[in-house]
Each structure stands twice: as structure tokens, then as C-alpha cells.
Amino acid sequence: MKNFILLLLAVCVAACSKQEGFESEVLVPQPTYGNDVSVVSVVDGKILKTSTRSQFDDETLALAFPTQWAYDNFKKRLSGMSKVQKIEYVKNLGVKTLKDLEIIADEELEEIDSLAASNVEFWQMYEQYKEKYVGLLYPDSEDKNNLTLYAPDGDGIEPFIANQDGVYVVGNEVVKANLHPISRTSSLNTVGNEINSGSWSLPAIPEKTFCFSLNITEWNQIQIRYYTRKTMWHGGSKDDPHRDYYVKYNLNNITYLFTGPYGQTISSSAPAPIYSFYQPRHGVDEIMGQPYNNAIHVTGYTRLWTDLTVEHDADGNVATEVVGNTTIPKCLDSKAHYINIDLIPLSR
């Protein structure tokens, strides 16, 4: 009986300790990915390592890495993920990045577009909207008609790591990410003479323009951009967040890259039967492959569809077909938009 009472007291003490720990939740340094990354608060350039969550705004939270090696390792892990996976992965660690803010701002622009009762009211609301995000998000530097605001870019990974103040921590140093605004509009060629990039519309939906490009990045990887630009009622335009995209590749001298279920990069000499992307907010923006080491050119073609050109069944759902042992969306070649590819890899 005595032993039972002692055991009961021990359980009660443990329970109370857990409750006390919950109410005074310590933010840092609590590892969230092995020992390689934790979350800290950065206020006025100073690292606040031990405090409760209630004392800080979420916007001050930043990722912290004990060493440069840990930071490089984290970047490598993110590089194997899709854009959506990168955003969600860092968001789950508790840090809000400029990529999160980009999504919030785009949702707000959609709301402004639906609420404005007149052309004058829309543009007044839009100017207030731009002012709200000045210094954080930037308009398209080339297409002045594109009203979408974008997070600045850096080395391809930094925008997914830095918080909304553009900082992260390595060791005991607050690092300001090297971010800069760039154009988000692909170089658009005339239909029928498209190599590596192009744009087109459907006769029944002239207010939507579909844009595609394939290019070699500074890391000698192959990046796909595939998005829809819609014209709004007041004359401006923005990225259409409600489109699905389907891509088939037929390319030479390339290793295709896939993202595995745990965020790992998987390589293959053959493409998947089809690549499907469901309503990416700013379209498809992914690394899809890399040239062979000795490749002089990457050549071939791509076939492209959206939810507006994929096949549908009698109930309006996307029709499917079986290719090998895989069930995929049914996309007819007769409805595909073709882009010829001739890329020159970086010299090694």
C-alpha cells in the first residue's frame, strides 16, 4: 500500500511538471530537425534564445542553425522538395517566411477584386494594398499589367528559410538573406515558333493566357515554370490560383528528378507517365531534372494541358486511363500544347 501511494504521488508530480512546462513553453533551443535546426526570436537584430511564446509575435521567430554545416545540410534537404513542400516544411517548424506572406497577399488581392464596386474603388484599394506590403513583397518588374505581388528571390532556397524580416541565424550571428525582386513573367514567344518557352490562349477563354518555360538554373538543374495569367474585369491581370496543370516530357540527355514521400530526391532516366500539379497558387515552379554530365544539349519536346483541356467523364470529373500499372489523368495529344526544347547546360 505504501509503495502504491508513493507511485501515485510520483505520477501526480510528473503530471504537474508537464502542465507547468506547457504553460511556460520554452521556444529555444528546442531542436525540430535532429540537432540541426531550432527556432529563436530575433528582435532588433538580437537573438532571444530562452523565453515563452506569448512574449513574442510570430513574425519575430526565425530558424537557427548551430553551424554553417547544419545550415548547408538543411538547404540540401529543402532543395529536394517541391515548392509547396518547402513552404509547408518550414511553416511546420513555426516560422513564417516571405513565401507564406506571398500566399496571404494573393488571397487578399482576390478579395479586393471581388469586393470593389467600381474601377476607381479597385485601384484605390490596390494602392493601399501595395503600400501595406512595401519592402516585403514586390510587383513584377517586367509585366506592369501583372498586379500580383511576389516574395523576393535569392539563391533559390534562402526565400524559403528566411523569416518575414528576411533573417535567419547561423551560430550566434543573425544573417540577412541576400534577397532581391525579379520578374515572374516568362519570356513569351509567338505560338508556332516556341523553343523552351511560350504562351497561348484558348479561343473560348481569351481572358486567360497560359505561360510555360523550361530553363537551366545557375546550379545546372532544369526548372519548369508553368502558370496562368488571367485578365481581371478592371483591366489588370494576376496569376490564376485555380488551375491544374499536366505535363508529359520527351527529352534527351536528362536525368529526371522526383520528390519522394519523405522529401528526398529520387532520380530516374525515364520520366513519369505524366506530371500533375493541382492548383499551385502561382503555377508550377519546380526543379524537374538535370542534364547528363557530358551533355552538350538537352533536346526534345513537352506536351502541356490544364484542367481546361484534360478529359472529363460524364459527371465532370477528370477522366483517367491506365498506363502500365499506373492510373493517370487522361490527356489527349490532340489537345496538347507542344513546346520544343533545346537547352544548353552550363559548362563544368
C-alpha positions as CSV (number, residue, x, y, z in Angstrom):
1,M,0.0,0.0,0.0
2,K,2.8,2.4,0.9
3,N,4.5,1.7,-2.5
4,F,1.2,2.4,-4.3
5,I,0.9,5.8,-2.5
6,L,4.4,6.7,-3.4
7,L,3.8,5.7,-7.0
8,L,0.6,7.8,-7.1
9,L,2.4,10.8,-5.8
10,A,5.2,10.4,-8.4
11,V,2.6,10.3,-11.2
12,C,0.9,13.5,-9.8
13,V,4.2,15.3,-9.6
14,A,5.1,14.3,-13.2
15,A,1.7,15.5,-14.4
16,C,2.1,18.8,-12.6
17,S,5.5,19.2,-14.1
18,K,4.2,18.6,-17.6
19,Q,1.4,21.2,-17.1
20,E,3.9,23.8,-15.8
21,G,6.2,23.1,-18.7
22,F,3.3,23.6,-21.1
23,E,2.4,27.0,-19.7
24,S,5.9,28.3,-19.7
25,E,6.8,26.8,-23.1
26,V,10.4,27.4,-24.0
27,L,10.9,28.3,-27.6
28,V,14.6,27.7,-28.0
29,P,16.8,26.0,-28.3
30,Q,14.3,23.2,-29.0
31,P,15.6,21.1,-31.9
32,T,12.9,20.5,-34.5
33,Y,15.0,18.5,-37.0
34,G,17.6,16.4,-35.3
35,N,20.1,18.9,-33.7
36,D,20.5,20.8,-36.9
37,V,17.8,23.5,-36.6
38,S,15.8,25.2,-33.8
39,V,13.6,28.3,-33.6
40,V,14.6,31.5,-31.9
41,S,13.2,35.0,-31.7
42,V,15.1,37.8,-33.4
43,V,14.2,41.3,-32.2
44,D,16.1,44.4,-33.4
45,G,18.9,42.2,-34.6
46,K,19.3,40.5,-31.3
47,I,18.8,36.7,-30.7
48,L,16.5,35.9,-27.8
49,K,17.2,32.3,-27.0
50,T,15.0,31.5,-24.0
51,S,11.6,32.9,-23.5
52,T,7.9,32.0,-23.7
53,R,6.0,32.0,-26.9
54,S,3.5,34.6,-25.5
55,Q,6.2,37.2,-25.3
56,F,6.8,37.3,-29.0
57,D,5.0,38.0,-32.2
58,D,5.2,35.0,-34.6
59,E,6.9,37.4,-37.1
60,T,10.0,37.6,-35.0
61,L,10.6,33.9,-35.0
62,A,13.5,32.7,-37.1
63,L,15.2,29.4,-37.9
64,A,18.5,28.9,-36.1
65,F,21.4,26.6,-37.2
66,P,24.3,25.8,-34.8
67,T,26.9,25.7,-37.6
68,Q,27.3,26.6,-41.2
69,W,27.4,22.9,-41.9
70,A,23.9,22.5,-40.4
71,Y,22.6,25.3,-42.5
72,D,24.1,23.8,-45.7
73,N,22.6,20.4,-44.8
74,F,19.2,21.9,-44.2
75,K,19.4,23.7,-47.6
76,K,20.3,20.5,-49.3
77,R,17.3,18.8,-47.7
78,L,14.9,21.6,-48.8
79,S,16.3,21.5,-52.4
80,G,14.9,18.0,-52.8
81,M,11.4,19.2,-52.1
82,S,8.8,20.8,-54.2
83,K,7.9,24.5,-53.7
84,V,4.8,23.6,-51.7
85,Q,6.7,21.1,-49.6
86,K,9.3,23.7,-48.8
87,I,6.8,26.2,-47.6
88,E,4.9,23.7,-45.5
89,Y,8.0,22.1,-44.0
90,V,9.3,25.4,-42.7
91,K,5.9,26.6,-41.7
92,N,5.5,23.4,-39.6
93,L,8.7,24.4,-37.7
94,G,6.9,27.5,-36.5
95,V,8.4,30.2,-38.8
96,K,6.5,32.4,-41.2
97,T,8.5,33.2,-44.3
98,L,8.0,35.7,-47.1
99,K,6.7,32.8,-49.1
100,D,3.8,32.5,-46.6
101,L,3.2,36.2,-46.9
102,E,3.1,35.9,-50.6
103,I,0.2,33.5,-50.4
104,I,-1.7,35.7,-47.9
105,A,-1.3,38.7,-50.1
106,D,-2.5,36.9,-53.2
107,E,-5.6,35.8,-51.3
108,E,-6.2,39.4,-50.3
109,L,-5.8,40.5,-53.9
110,E,-8.5,38.1,-54.9
111,E,-10.8,39.5,-52.2
112,I,-10.1,43.1,-53.4
113,D,-11.0,42.1,-56.9
114,S,-14.4,40.7,-55.8
115,L,-15.3,43.5,-53.3
116,A,-14.5,46.6,-55.4
117,A,-17.7,48.1,-56.7
118,S,-16.1,50.2,-59.3
119,N,-12.9,50.7,-61.3
120,V,-12.0,53.7,-59.2
121,E,-12.6,51.9,-56.0
122,F,-10.5,48.9,-57.1
123,W,-7.4,51.0,-57.9
124,Q,-7.8,52.9,-54.6
125,M,-7.9,49.6,-52.7
126,Y,-5.0,48.3,-54.8
127,E,-2.7,51.2,-54.0
128,Q,-3.4,50.7,-50.2
129,Y,-2.7,47.0,-50.7
130,K,0.7,47.7,-52.3
131,E,1.6,50.2,-49.6
132,K,0.8,47.6,-46.9
133,Y,3.4,45.2,-48.4
134,V,6.1,47.7,-49.5
135,G,9.6,46.5,-48.7
136,L,8.3,42.9,-48.2
137,L,6.7,41.9,-51.5
138,Y,7.3,43.3,-55.0
139,P,5.4,43.7,-58.2
140,D,6.6,42.0,-61.5
141,S,9.5,44.1,-62.8
142,E,8.7,43.4,-66.5
143,D,4.9,43.0,-66.8
144,K,3.5,46.2,-65.4
145,N,0.0,44.9,-66.0
146,N,0.5,42.0,-63.6
147,L,-0.9,43.1,-60.2
148,T,0.4,40.1,-58.3
149,L,3.0,40.8,-55.5
150,Y,5.8,38.3,-55.1
151,A,8.3,37.5,-52.4
152,P,11.9,38.4,-53.4
153,D,14.2,35.7,-54.6
154,G,17.7,34.8,-53.6
155,D,19.8,31.7,-54.2
156,G,16.7,29.6,-54.8
157,I,16.5,28.3,-51.2
158,E,17.0,31.3,-48.9
159,P,13.5,32.7,-49.5
160,F,12.1,29.5,-48.0
161,I,14.4,29.8,-45.0
162,A,14.4,33.5,-44.0
163,N,11.6,34.8,-42.0
164,Q,9.4,37.8,-42.9
165,D,12.2,40.1,-41.9
166,G,14.5,38.3,-44.2
167,V,16.7,36.8,-41.5
168,Y,17.9,33.5,-40.0
169,V,20.6,32.6,-37.5
170,V,23.8,30.6,-38.0
171,G,25.8,30.1,-34.8
172,N,25.5,33.3,-32.9
173,E,25.1,35.5,-35.9
174,V,21.9,36.9,-37.4
175,V,22.2,36.5,-41.2
176,K,20.3,38.9,-43.5
177,A,19.4,36.9,-46.6
178,N,20.5,38.2,-49.9
179,L,17.1,38.7,-51.4
180,H,16.1,40.7,-54.5
181,P,13.0,41.2,-56.6
182,I,12.9,39.6,-60.0
183,S,10.5,39.3,-62.9
184,R,8.0,36.4,-62.6
185,T,6.9,36.7,-66.3
186,S,8.3,34.1,-68.7
187,S,9.7,35.2,-72.0
188,L,6.8,34.8,-74.3
189,N,7.2,33.6,-77.9
190,T,4.8,33.5,-80.7
191,V,2.7,30.3,-80.9
192,G,4.2,28.1,-83.7
193,N,7.7,29.2,-83.1
194,E,8.2,28.2,-79.5
195,I,11.5,26.9,-78.2
196,N,12.0,26.4,-74.4
197,S,9.1,28.9,-73.6
198,G,5.8,30.1,-74.9
199,S,2.3,31.4,-74.3
200,W,-1.1,30.7,-75.7
201,S,-4.8,31.1,-75.1
202,L,-7.9,29.1,-75.8
203,P,-10.4,30.6,-78.2
204,A,-13.3,30.1,-75.8
205,I,-11.4,31.7,-72.9
206,P,-9.4,34.6,-74.3
207,E,-9.0,36.3,-70.9
208,K,-6.6,33.5,-69.7
209,T,-3.1,33.2,-71.0
210,F,-1.1,30.0,-70.3
211,C,2.6,30.5,-70.0
212,F,5.4,27.9,-69.9
213,S,9.2,27.9,-69.8
214,L,12.0,25.4,-69.2
215,N,15.4,26.7,-68.4
216,I,18.8,25.9,-66.9
217,T,19.4,27.3,-63.4
218,E,22.7,28.5,-62.0
219,W,23.0,25.1,-60.3
220,N,22.8,23.4,-63.8
221,Q,19.4,22.0,-63.0
222,I,16.3,22.2,-65.2
223,Q,13.5,24.3,-63.9
224,I,9.9,24.3,-65.1
225,R,7.6,27.4,-64.9
226,Y,4.0,26.8,-66.0
227,Y,1.3,29.2,-64.9
228,T,-1.9,31.0,-66.0
229,R,-2.2,34.8,-66.1
230,K,-5.9,36.0,-66.0
231,T,-7.2,39.4,-67.1
232,M,-9.4,40.9,-64.4
233,W,-12.6,43.0,-65.1
234,H,-10.8,46.3,-64.4
235,G,-8.0,45.7,-66.9
236,G,-5.3,44.4,-64.6
237,S,-4.0,40.9,-64.5
238,K,-2.8,38.4,-62.0
239,D,-1.7,34.8,-61.6
240,D,-4.8,32.4,-61.6
241,P,-4.6,30.3,-58.4
242,H,-7.4,27.9,-59.6
243,R,-5.8,26.0,-62.4
244,D,-4.5,22.4,-62.6
245,Y,-1.5,21.5,-64.8
246,Y,-0.4,18.3,-66.6
247,V,2.9,17.8,-68.3
248,K,4.5,15.0,-70.3
249,Y,8.2,15.1,-71.2
250,N,10.0,13.6,-74.1
251,L,13.6,14.8,-73.6
252,N,17.1,13.5,-74.3
253,N,20.3,13.8,-72.2
254,I,18.5,14.3,-68.9
255,T,18.1,12.7,-65.5
256,Y,14.6,13.2,-64.2
257,L,14.2,14.2,-60.5
258,F,11.3,13.2,-58.3
259,T,10.4,14.2,-54.8
260,G,10.0,11.1,-52.6
261,P,7.4,10.7,-49.8
262,Y,9.9,11.9,-47.2
263,G,11.2,14.9,-49.2
264,Q,14.1,13.0,-50.6
265,T,15.3,13.5,-54.2
266,I,14.8,10.4,-56.4
267,S,16.5,10.3,-59.8
268,S,15.4,8.3,-62.9
269,S,16.5,8.0,-66.5
270,A,12.8,7.8,-67.6
271,P,10.0,10.3,-66.9
272,A,6.8,9.5,-65.1
273,P,3.9,8.9,-67.5
274,I,2.5,12.3,-66.6
275,Y,3.2,15.0,-64.0
276,S,0.1,16.5,-62.3
277,F,0.0,19.8,-60.3
278,Y,-3.2,20.7,-58.5
279,Q,-3.9,24.4,-58.1
280,P,-0.4,25.7,-57.3
281,R,-1.1,29.3,-56.3
282,H,1.4,30.9,-58.7
283,G,1.6,28.0,-61.0
284,V,4.3,25.3,-61.3
285,D,7.8,26.4,-60.3
286,E,9.9,23.3,-59.7
287,I,13.2,21.6,-60.5
288,M,12.3,18.7,-62.8
289,G,15.7,17.3,-63.8
290,Q,19.4,17.8,-64.5
291,P,21.4,17.4,-67.7
292,Y,23.8,14.5,-68.1
293,N,27.4,15.5,-67.1
294,N,28.6,15.3,-70.6
295,A,25.5,16.7,-72.3
296,I,26.0,19.5,-74.9
297,H,22.3,20.0,-75.4
298,V,19.1,18.8,-73.8
299,T,16.6,18.4,-76.7
300,G,13.1,17.1,-77.3
301,Y,9.6,18.5,-76.6
302,T,6.9,18.8,-73.9
303,R,3.2,18.3,-74.1
304,L,1.1,20.5,-71.9
305,W,-2.5,20.6,-70.6
306,T,-4.5,22.3,-67.9
307,D,-7.8,21.3,-66.2
308,L,-9.5,23.1,-69.1
309,T,-8.1,20.7,-71.7
310,V,-7.8,17.4,-69.7
311,E,-10.5,14.9,-70.5
312,H,-13.6,14.7,-68.2
313,D,-16.2,12.0,-67.6
314,A,-20.0,12.4,-67.7
315,D,-20.0,13.7,-64.2
316,G,-17.5,16.4,-64.9
317,N,-14.6,14.7,-63.0
318,V,-11.2,14.3,-64.6
319,A,-11.1,11.1,-66.7
320,T,-8.4,8.6,-66.1
321,E,-6.6,5.9,-68.1
322,V,-4.2,3.1,-67.1
323,V,-0.6,3.3,-68.4
324,G,1.4,0.2,-67.4
325,N,0.3,-0.3,-63.8
326,T,-0.4,3.4,-63.1
327,T,-3.7,5.2,-63.3
328,I,-3.2,8.7,-64.7
329,P,-5.3,11.7,-65.9
330,K,-6.4,11.2,-69.5
331,C,-4.8,13.8,-71.7
332,L,-5.2,13.6,-75.5
333,D,-2.3,14.6,-77.7
334,S,-4.8,16.3,-80.0
335,K,-5.5,18.8,-77.2
336,A,-1.9,19.2,-76.0
337,H,0.2,22.4,-76.5
338,Y,3.7,21.5,-77.7
339,I,6.9,23.3,-76.8
340,N,10.1,22.3,-78.4
341,I,13.1,22.1,-76.1
342,D,16.8,22.9,-76.9
343,L,18.7,23.8,-73.7
344,I,22.4,24.3,-73.4
345,P,23.7,23.0,-70.0
346,L,26.3,25.1,-68.1
347,S,29.9,24.1,-68.8
348,R,31.5,22.2,-66.0
